[in-house]
Amino acid sequence: MSNSQLSILSPKAQRPSVLNSQLSILNSQLSTHFDAWGVARIEPIEEEIVRLKEWIERGHHAEMQYMTRNVELRANPCELLPNAQSMIMVLMNYYPQEWQPNNLPQIAAYAYGNDYHHIVKSKLAQIAEEINSVIPHKYAVFCDSAPVMERAWAVRAGLGWIGRNGMLVNPKLGTFTFIGTLITTLKLEPNKPMLNRCGKCRKCIEACPTGAIYENKTIYARRCLSYQTIEKHGKIDEELVDLAKNTLYGCDKCQLACPWNRFAHPHNHPELKPIDGIFEIDWTTISRSEFNKRLKFSPMQRAGLKKIKERYSQIRPNT
Protein backbone atom coordinates (compact mmCIF):
# COMPACT_ATOMS: atom_id res chain seq x y z
CA MET A 1 0.00 0.00 0.00
CA SER A 2 2.95 2.34 0.30
CA ASN A 3 4.29 4.35 -2.61
CA SER A 4 7.53 5.04 -0.75
CA GLN A 5 10.90 4.20 -2.22
CA LEU A 6 14.12 4.01 -0.25
CA SER A 7 16.43 6.58 -1.82
CA ILE A 8 19.85 7.57 -0.49
CA LEU A 9 20.73 11.25 -0.24
CA SER A 10 24.01 11.04 1.64
CA PRO A 11 26.76 12.94 -0.23
CA LYS A 12 29.29 10.51 1.20
CA ALA A 13 27.74 7.60 -0.63
CA GLN A 14 29.69 6.46 -3.67
CA ARG A 15 27.74 5.84 -6.88
CA PRO A 16 24.35 6.74 -5.33
CA SER A 17 22.50 5.55 -8.45
CA VAL A 18 23.85 2.03 -7.91
CA LEU A 19 23.00 2.14 -4.22
CA ASN A 20 19.49 3.34 -4.94
CA SER A 21 19.06 0.51 -7.42
CA GLN A 22 20.11 -1.97 -4.74
CA LEU A 23 17.97 -0.30 -2.10
CA SER A 24 14.94 -0.51 -4.37
CA ILE A 25 15.10 -4.29 -3.98
CA LEU A 26 14.39 -3.75 -0.29
CA ASN A 27 11.16 -1.91 -1.07
CA SER A 28 9.48 -5.21 -1.81
CA GLN A 29 10.79 -6.57 1.48
CA LEU A 30 9.26 -3.68 3.38
CA SER A 31 5.98 -4.13 1.55
CA THR A 32 6.02 -7.86 2.29
CA HIS A 33 6.38 -7.36 6.03
CA PHE A 34 4.37 -4.17 6.47
CA ASP A 35 1.24 -2.58 5.06
CA ALA A 36 2.58 0.96 4.66
CA TRP A 37 5.83 2.75 5.31
CA GLY A 38 7.50 6.07 4.82
CA VAL A 39 10.60 8.09 5.67
CA ALA A 40 10.92 11.18 7.87
CA ARG A 41 13.95 13.42 8.14
CA ILE A 42 15.08 13.84 11.74
CA GLU A 43 14.39 17.38 12.85
CA PRO A 44 13.01 19.07 15.99
CA ILE A 45 9.45 18.20 17.00
CA GLU A 46 9.02 21.09 19.37
CA GLU A 47 5.25 21.52 18.97
CA GLU A 48 4.54 17.94 20.04
CA ILE A 49 6.88 18.24 23.02
CA VAL A 50 5.10 21.40 24.17
CA ARG A 51 1.75 19.58 23.93
CA LEU A 52 3.13 16.61 25.85
CA LYS A 53 4.42 18.84 28.65
CA GLU A 54 1.08 20.63 28.89
CA TRP A 55 -0.74 17.28 28.97
CA ILE A 56 1.44 16.12 31.86
CA GLU A 57 1.19 19.43 33.74
CA ARG A 58 -2.61 19.16 33.64
CA GLY A 59 -2.45 15.67 35.11
CA HIS A 60 -4.02 14.03 32.07
CA HIS A 61 -1.47 11.19 32.33
CA ALA A 62 -3.11 9.99 35.58
CA GLU A 63 -0.88 7.36 37.25
CA MET A 64 1.33 6.75 34.21
CA GLN A 65 4.48 8.23 35.73
CA TYR A 66 6.64 6.77 32.96
CA MET A 67 5.15 9.44 30.71
CA THR A 68 6.86 12.11 32.82
CA ARG A 69 10.31 10.61 32.27
CA ASN A 70 12.60 11.26 29.31
CA VAL A 71 10.41 14.02 27.92
CA GLU A 72 13.36 15.87 26.37
CA LEU A 73 14.73 12.58 25.05
CA ARG A 74 11.52 12.17 23.05
CA ALA A 75 12.33 15.38 21.22
CA ASN A 76 15.63 14.17 19.79
CA PRO A 77 16.09 10.65 18.36
CA CYS A 78 19.83 11.39 18.10
CA GLU A 79 19.93 10.81 21.85
CA LEU A 80 18.90 7.22 21.12
CA LEU A 81 21.19 6.84 18.09
CA PRO A 82 24.04 9.35 17.68
CA ASN A 83 24.31 10.85 14.18
CA ALA A 84 20.87 9.58 13.22
CA GLN A 85 19.58 11.14 9.99
CA SER A 86 16.29 9.44 9.11
CA MET A 87 13.34 7.56 10.55
CA ILE A 88 11.80 4.72 8.56
CA MET A 89 8.26 4.45 9.96
CA VAL A 90 6.14 1.36 9.26
CA LEU A 91 2.52 0.40 9.79
CA MET A 92 1.30 -3.14 10.38
CA ASN A 93 -2.42 -3.66 9.92
CA TYR A 94 -4.11 -5.58 12.75
CA TYR A 95 -7.76 -5.17 11.78
CA PRO A 96 -9.14 -8.56 12.88
CA GLN A 97 -10.03 -11.36 10.54
CA GLU A 98 -12.66 -12.33 13.11
CA TRP A 99 -14.18 -10.27 15.89
CA GLN A 100 -14.92 -11.44 19.40
CA PRO A 101 -18.67 -12.03 19.94
CA ASN A 102 -20.29 -8.96 21.53
CA ASN A 103 -21.81 -10.92 24.40
CA LEU A 104 -18.38 -11.85 25.79
CA PRO A 105 -16.20 -9.65 28.05
CA GLN A 106 -14.53 -7.46 25.46
CA ILE A 107 -10.80 -7.52 24.73
CA ALA A 108 -9.28 -4.82 22.53
CA ALA A 109 -8.47 -6.14 19.07
CA TYR A 110 -4.73 -5.47 19.41
CA ALA A 111 -4.61 -8.03 22.24
CA TYR A 112 -6.28 -10.89 20.35
CA GLY A 113 -2.93 -12.30 19.28
CA ASN A 114 0.64 -12.44 20.52
CA ASP A 115 2.49 -9.34 21.69
CA TYR A 116 2.98 -7.01 18.73
CA HIS A 117 6.08 -5.35 20.21
CA HIS A 118 8.24 -8.39 19.53
CA ILE A 119 6.67 -9.14 16.15
CA VAL A 120 7.18 -5.66 14.71
CA LYS A 121 10.67 -5.19 16.17
CA SER A 122 11.81 -8.55 14.82
CA LYS A 123 10.65 -7.68 11.30
CA LEU A 124 12.25 -4.23 11.49
CA ALA A 125 15.57 -5.67 12.67
CA GLN A 126 15.54 -8.02 9.67
CA ILE A 127 14.93 -5.09 7.31
CA ALA A 128 17.68 -3.06 8.99
CA GLU A 129 20.18 -5.87 8.48
CA GLU A 130 19.17 -6.25 4.85
CA ILE A 131 19.79 -2.53 4.34
CA ASN A 132 23.12 -2.96 6.12
CA SER A 133 24.12 -5.59 3.58
CA VAL A 134 23.68 -2.98 0.83
CA ILE A 135 25.13 0.04 2.61
CA PRO A 136 26.54 -0.07 6.15
CA HIS A 137 24.64 2.03 8.66
CA LYS A 138 23.98 2.30 12.35
CA TYR A 139 20.40 1.71 13.38
CA ALA A 140 17.97 1.17 16.23
CA VAL A 141 14.49 -0.38 16.06
CA PHE A 142 11.54 0.28 18.34
CA CYS A 143 7.86 -0.48 18.63
CA ASP A 144 6.17 1.27 21.51
CA SER A 145 9.26 0.36 23.52
CA ALA A 146 11.32 3.57 23.82
CA PRO A 147 10.75 7.30 24.36
CA VAL A 148 9.93 7.90 20.69
CA MET A 149 6.88 9.91 19.63
CA GLU A 150 5.94 7.32 17.04
CA ARG A 151 2.67 8.86 15.89
CA ALA A 152 4.29 12.25 15.35
CA TRP A 153 7.06 10.69 13.27
CA ALA A 154 4.54 8.59 11.33
CA VAL A 155 2.75 11.82 10.39
CA ARG A 156 6.03 13.32 9.21
CA ALA A 157 6.69 10.18 7.18
CA GLY A 158 3.46 10.70 5.25
CA LEU A 159 1.58 7.78 6.80
CA GLY A 160 -1.50 9.68 7.95
CA TRP A 161 -2.68 12.30 10.41
CA ILE A 162 -3.69 12.41 14.07
CA GLY A 163 -7.42 12.10 14.71
CA ARG A 164 -9.31 13.75 17.55
CA ASN A 165 -8.87 10.57 19.59
CA GLY A 166 -5.09 10.83 19.30
CA MET A 167 -4.86 7.84 16.95
CA LEU A 168 -2.95 7.82 13.67
CA VAL A 169 -5.43 7.71 10.78
CA ASN A 170 -4.20 6.19 7.53
CA PRO A 171 -6.60 6.77 4.60
CA LYS A 172 -6.24 3.21 3.29
CA LEU A 173 -5.86 1.28 6.55
CA GLY A 174 -7.86 3.30 9.05
CA THR A 175 -6.68 3.33 12.66
CA PHE A 176 -6.06 -0.33 13.46
CA THR A 177 -2.31 -0.32 12.85
CA PHE A 178 0.82 -0.95 14.87
CA ILE A 179 3.59 1.61 14.37
CA GLY A 180 7.24 0.61 14.13
CA THR A 181 10.34 2.81 14.06
CA LEU A 182 13.70 2.22 12.40
CA ILE A 183 16.16 5.01 13.19
CA THR A 184 19.13 5.06 10.83
CA THR A 185 22.28 7.07 10.20
CA LEU A 186 21.48 7.00 6.47
CA LYS A 187 20.21 10.22 4.94
CA LEU A 188 17.14 9.08 3.01
CA GLU A 189 14.67 10.90 0.81
CA PRO A 190 11.76 11.89 3.10
CA ASN A 191 8.07 11.61 2.30
CA LYS A 192 5.64 14.51 2.42
CA PRO A 193 3.13 14.67 5.30
CA MET A 194 -0.60 14.37 4.57
CA LEU A 195 -3.19 16.98 5.38
CA ASN A 196 -5.51 16.21 8.30
CA ARG A 197 -8.76 14.97 6.78
CA CYS A 198 -10.94 14.61 9.87
CA GLY A 199 -12.79 17.81 8.98
CA LYS A 200 -15.64 18.53 11.39
CA CYS A 201 -16.16 14.87 12.29
CA ARG A 202 -16.62 14.22 16.04
CA LYS A 203 -17.69 10.59 15.92
CA CYS A 204 -14.80 9.34 18.07
CA ILE A 205 -15.58 11.97 20.72
CA GLU A 206 -19.25 11.05 20.72
CA ALA A 207 -18.51 7.31 20.87
CA CYS A 208 -16.40 7.49 24.04
CA PRO A 209 -18.70 6.34 26.85
CA THR A 210 -16.74 8.14 29.56
CA GLY A 211 -16.03 11.47 27.84
CA ALA A 212 -12.27 10.91 27.87
CA ILE A 213 -11.67 12.57 24.47
CA TYR A 214 -11.49 16.35 24.41
CA GLU A 215 -11.96 18.54 21.34
CA ASN A 216 -8.26 19.42 21.00
CA LYS A 217 -7.02 15.84 20.48
CA THR A 218 -6.39 15.49 24.20
CA ILE A 219 -7.11 12.26 26.05
CA TYR A 220 -7.85 12.44 29.76
CA ALA A 221 -6.33 9.10 30.70
CA ARG A 222 -8.16 8.75 34.01
CA ARG A 223 -11.48 8.52 32.18
CA CYS A 224 -10.21 6.33 29.33
CA LEU A 225 -11.34 2.70 29.60
CA SER A 226 -8.08 1.45 28.12
CA TYR A 227 -6.23 3.17 30.96
CA GLN A 228 -8.75 2.00 33.56
CA THR A 229 -8.58 -1.65 32.48
CA ILE A 230 -4.85 -1.93 31.72
CA GLU A 231 -2.67 0.73 33.31
CA LYS A 232 -4.50 1.80 36.46
CA HIS A 233 -3.48 0.35 39.79
CA GLY A 234 -6.38 -0.98 41.79
CA LYS A 235 -9.96 -1.27 40.61
CA ILE A 236 -11.86 0.66 37.97
CA ASP A 237 -13.06 3.98 39.42
CA GLU A 238 -16.55 3.46 40.83
CA GLU A 239 -18.10 6.30 38.83
CA LEU A 240 -16.94 4.61 35.62
CA VAL A 241 -17.94 1.01 36.32
CA ASP A 242 -21.43 1.30 34.84
CA LEU A 243 -19.98 3.04 31.80
CA ALA A 244 -17.38 0.30 31.38
CA LYS A 245 -20.16 -2.25 30.95
CA ASN A 246 -18.59 -5.22 29.12
CA THR A 247 -15.07 -3.77 28.76
CA LEU A 248 -12.49 -6.21 30.15
CA TYR A 249 -9.15 -5.25 28.59
CA GLY A 250 -8.64 -2.16 26.49
CA CYS A 251 -11.29 -0.38 24.42
CA ASP A 252 -11.86 0.09 20.68
CA LYS A 253 -15.02 2.20 20.79
CA CYS A 254 -13.49 5.41 19.46
CA GLN A 255 -11.72 3.50 16.70
CA LEU A 256 -14.82 1.60 15.64
CA ALA A 257 -16.66 4.90 15.32
CA CYS A 258 -14.06 6.39 12.97
CA PRO A 259 -15.46 6.67 9.40
CA TRP A 260 -12.00 6.05 7.95
CA ASN A 261 -12.18 2.47 9.19
CA ARG A 262 -14.68 1.75 6.44
CA PHE A 263 -11.55 1.40 4.33
CA ALA A 264 -9.93 -0.98 6.80
CA HIS A 265 -9.65 -4.62 5.81
CA PRO A 266 -8.67 -7.78 7.67
CA HIS A 267 -4.93 -8.18 8.07
CA ASN A 268 -2.98 -10.93 6.32
CA HIS A 269 -0.35 -11.48 9.01
CA PRO A 270 -0.44 -15.04 10.41
CA GLU A 271 1.54 -13.87 13.46
CA LEU A 272 -1.40 -11.70 14.52
CA LYS A 273 -4.12 -14.33 14.44
CA PRO A 274 -6.07 -14.71 17.72
CA ILE A 275 -4.49 -16.91 20.34
CA ASP A 276 -6.24 -20.30 20.31
CA GLY A 277 -9.28 -20.26 22.57
CA ILE A 278 -8.84 -16.67 23.78
CA PHE A 279 -12.52 -15.86 23.18
CA GLU A 280 -13.67 -18.89 25.17
CA ILE A 281 -11.64 -18.31 28.34
CA ASP A 282 -13.68 -18.44 31.56
CA TRP A 283 -12.18 -15.55 33.50
CA THR A 284 -13.80 -16.68 36.73
CA THR A 285 -12.08 -20.05 36.85
CA ILE A 286 -8.84 -19.74 34.89
CA SER A 287 -5.81 -20.44 37.08
CA ARG A 288 -2.55 -18.50 37.06
CA SER A 289 -0.67 -21.46 35.59
CA GLU A 290 -3.24 -21.87 32.80
CA PHE A 291 -3.21 -18.11 32.14
CA ASN A 292 0.58 -18.08 31.86
CA LYS A 293 0.53 -21.12 29.59
CA ARG A 294 -2.25 -20.08 27.23
CA LEU A 295 -1.39 -16.37 27.16
CA LYS A 296 2.37 -16.63 27.59
CA PHE A 297 3.09 -14.17 24.76
CA SER A 298 -0.09 -12.11 25.05
CA PRO A 299 -0.15 -8.34 25.64
CA MET A 300 -2.58 -9.17 28.46
CA GLN A 301 0.40 -10.22 30.53
CA ARG A 302 0.97 -6.48 31.05
CA ALA A 303 -2.06 -6.29 33.33
CA GLY A 304 -1.70 -9.78 34.76
CA LEU A 305 -4.37 -12.23 35.84
CA LYS A 306 -5.11 -10.66 39.22
CA LYS A 307 -6.01 -7.30 37.71
CA ILE A 308 -8.01 -8.89 34.89
CA LYS A 309 -10.06 -10.90 37.40
CA GLU A 310 -10.67 -7.74 39.42
CA ARG A 311 -11.93 -6.01 36.29
CA TYR A 312 -14.16 -8.96 35.45
CA SER A 313 -15.72 -8.94 38.91
CA GLN A 314 -16.56 -5.25 38.47
CA ILE A 315 -18.04 -5.39 34.98
CA ARG A 316 -19.87 -8.67 35.63
CA PRO A 317 -20.60 -8.64 39.37
CA ASN A 318 -23.31 -11.32 39.21
CA THR A 319 -21.30 -14.04 37.42
Secondary structure, 3 states (H helix, E strand, C coil): CCCCCCCECCCCCCCHHHHHHHHHHHHHHHHHHCCEEEEEECCCCHHHHHHHHHHHHCCCCCCCHHHHCCHHHHHCHHHCCCCCCEEEEEEEECCCCCCCCCCCCEECHHHCCCCHHHHHHHHHHHHHHHHHHHCCCCEEEECCCCCCCHHHHHHHCCCCEECCCCCEEECCCECCEEEEEEEECCCECCCCCCCCCCCCCCHHHHHCCCCCECCCCCECHHHCHHHHHHHCCCCCCHHHHHHHCCEEECCCHHHHHCHHHHHCCCCCCHHHCCCCCHHHCCCCCCCHHHHHHHCCCCHHHHCCHHHHHHHHHHHCCCC
